[in-house]
Amino acid sequence: MVDHDGAPPPPRARTGDAIRVPAAAIGHAVAALGRRAIGRRRRAAWSIRLEATVAAYRGSWSVMPTIGMVRWRNVGEALSRVRADGLQPRFTRYESGPYGIAATWVEPPAAGGPVLLYFHGGGFAFGSFRTHGVLIGALARAARARTFAAEYRLGPEHTAPAAHQDALAAYRHLLAAGIAPRDIVLAGDSAGGTLVLGTLIALRDAGEPMPAAGVAISPWVDLSGSGASFQTNARYDFVGERHCRLAAASYLGAVDPRSPTVSPLFADLAGLPPLLIQAGGAEVLVDQIRAFAARALEAGVDVRLSVYDDMVHVWHLMRGATPAGQRAIDEVGAFVRSHVRVAPRASTP
């Protein structure tokens, strides 16, 4: 496997794990196709391709509780190539306290002055540019924005609030490089969406300059696991309650899952910049996401909640299997462009 120059090398995965996880994905996909062949669709609106894709995700994720978060993470990293939707990534580092953290710049040809600061998902315990680069590149293209994909420390090696500290440090790094707050939009998926919201809250509390806007894709806003959709959508989504419990235990350490420092559902939301929040109507987190959006509106935040019917968690990653994935990416791009000024392109730090 050949990666772009400068890409951090992936961790090694155990041979048995590297066979078991893909085998589970394939097995679940084949079983889904078999059920569909006899008229047993998982969800009426799903195409055969989407049903097989979601099933493959479910199969892969089904192994996580058995082998543990770290071993499962290593498989995903080892089997993923560095790609950015056809764009050439440039790897760099930023400082977070005493730590040097990897980051990646992605610059589409049409990019101007705005900068998208992106935090990948992964339950605070897995994920990287290696696993999310295609999505990040697609969002950069849609937003026509230079995109800074910031890594952050992961659990269980680094517990809360390590990831939140690193996300805040990434934003401050861009300001120190001379990028104006009004030219920055924060975005992220899943736990990365949580980091977007947590960073905005921390900036407001510290009285620091706010970015122009924030985008949270399927954000995990309550690590204590509220919402009836954990049960009602369990048969559709590939993410389940047990996965969230495992990830929460991996990251939280001694921190209360209902603490507003890690679960923005319980924070004071007044004074945040405009937000776009996207959720899938068939994902397990949709109820807590709806609750967060309602609280944000009550607090006077300019928030747009877009719920895509029949979609699962971060369906954007499945855009090859459903046109709703690209529609959601395009919505993010239009939102970003509407909230940042059009300005000449400055040099990238």
C-alpha positions, -999 to +999 in steps of 0.1 A: +000+000+000+015+033-011+004+066+007+011+102-001+045+114+010+044+126+046+014+106+057+017+092+092+021+054+090-009+034+101-006+012+132-003-026+128-033-047+131-033-083+143-036-107+114-066-124+128-084-091+134-075-079+099-093-109+085-122-111+110-135-075+106-137-075+068-151-110+069-179-098+092-186-069+069-189-092+038-210-117+057-235-092+068-237-076+033-243-110+017-270-119+043-287-086+036-288-093-001-302-127+006-330-113+028-337-087+001-339-114-026-368-130-007-386-097-002-373-088+033-361-053+030-346-037+060-362-003+051-386+002+022-369+033+008-334+018+007-318+008-026-301-026-028-268-009-028-275+012+003-289-018+021-257-038+014-235-009+024-253-003+057-251-041+064-214-041+057-209-013+083-231-032+108-209-063+103-177-044+108-190-027+139-203-059+153-167-070+159-158-039+180-173-050+214-156-084+211-120-074+202-121-040+219-118-004+207-081-002+202-077-034+182-108-025+161-093+010+155-060-005+143-078-026+117-096+004+103-064+024+101-043-004+087-068-011+059-075+025+049-055+044+023-048+081+024-073+096-001-089+130-003-115+128-031-088+133-057-071+162-039-035+163-028-033+165+010-004+183+027+005+170+062+016+192+090+015+195+128+001+219+154+008+223+190-017+213+218-001+221+251+030+199+253+018+178+224+025+180+187-007+169+168-008+158+132-031+178+108-037+178+071-044+207+047-067+199+017-071+227-009-095+224-038-086+243-070-115+268-065-107+275-029-105+312-019-099+328+015-123+308+037-110+280+059-129+250+070-116+235+103-127+199+103-128+173+131-133+137+121-157+113+139-150+081+157-164+082+192-133+100+205-116+066+202-109+060+165-108+077+132-083+100+114-076+116+080-068+081+068-103+069+075-122+102+067-101+118+040-125+111+011-153+128+030-131+157+040-120+162+004-156+161-008-166+187+018-137+209+008-147+208-028-184+216-020-174+245+003-147+257-021-127+262+011-091+254+022-097+227+048-076+220+079-083+185+091-071+184+127-063+152+145-068+149+182-057+126+210-079+095+213-092+074+241-086+052+260-050+064+259-061+100+264-093+106+283-115+137+285-110+165+280-080+157+258-098+157+224-117+189+234-084+206+243-069+196+210-098+209+190-096+243+207-059+244+201-064+237+164-087+268+162-062+289+181-035+277+158-053+290+127-058+324+144-021+326+153-013+319+116-032+351+107-065+337+096-094+359+106-122+343+127-148+356+102-131+334+076-133+302+096-161+277+098-159+247+121-172+214+109-172+177+120-190+145+120-202+123+149-177+129+178-162+155+155-195+173+155-195+172+193-161+188+192-174+216+169-201+224+195-178+220+225-152+243+209-178+270+202-190+268+238-155+270+252-147+300+230-178+318+241-170+311+278-134+323+274-145+354+256-124+346+225-133+355+189-159+332+174-157+316+139-183+325+113-204+294+118-204+257+128-215+225+110-223+194+131-230+162+111-247+135+132-232+150+164-231+129+196-245+156+219-253+134+249-226+108+259-250+095+286-272+081+258-305+098+259-332+095+232-358+068+224-342+065+189-315+043+204-343+017+205-366+027+177-337+029+151-315+001+164-325-022+136-316+003+109-284+021+120-250+005+121-241+024+153-258+009+184-262+017+221-234-008+230-210+009+207-218+043+222-214+029+257-180+014+248-168+046+232-180+067+261-163+045+286-131+047+265-130+085+265-147+098+296-126+083+323-138+099+355-158+127+337-196+126+342-212+119+308-238+145+315-212+172+321-217+201+296-179+201+290-184+168+270-221+166+263-232+199+247-269+190+251-266+201+288-246+233+281-258+269+280-261+275+243-267+312+242-243+333+221-232+306+196-227+315+159-250+301+132-252+264+131-261+237+105-269+204+121-276+174+100-290+141+112-303+109+096-339+100+103-330+064+108-299+069+131-299+061+168-288+097+177-316+115+160-337+121+191-309+137+211-299+158+181-334+171+178-334+179+215-302+198+211-314+218+181-346+227+200-325+240+230-303+260+207-333+276+191-347+285+225-314+300+234-316+323+204-291+306+181-296+307+144-297+270+139-308+250+109-317+213+115-317+191+084-330+156+090-326+133+060-354+107+060-342+070+060-305+079+064-283+064+091-253+078+110-230+100+089-246+087+056-223+112+038-196+084+040-220+063+018-225+088-010-216+061-035-246+041-024-272+069-020-276+103-036-286+117-002-249+115+007-239+140-019-270+162-013-260+165+024-224+174+014-236+200-010-258+215+017-228+218+039-209+235+011-236+260+004-240+268+042-202+274+045-201+297+015-231+317+028-214+324+061-179+334+051-168+365+031-155+361-004-119+372-002-086+368-021-068+336-012-040+341+014-011+318+018-018+286+038+003+283+070 
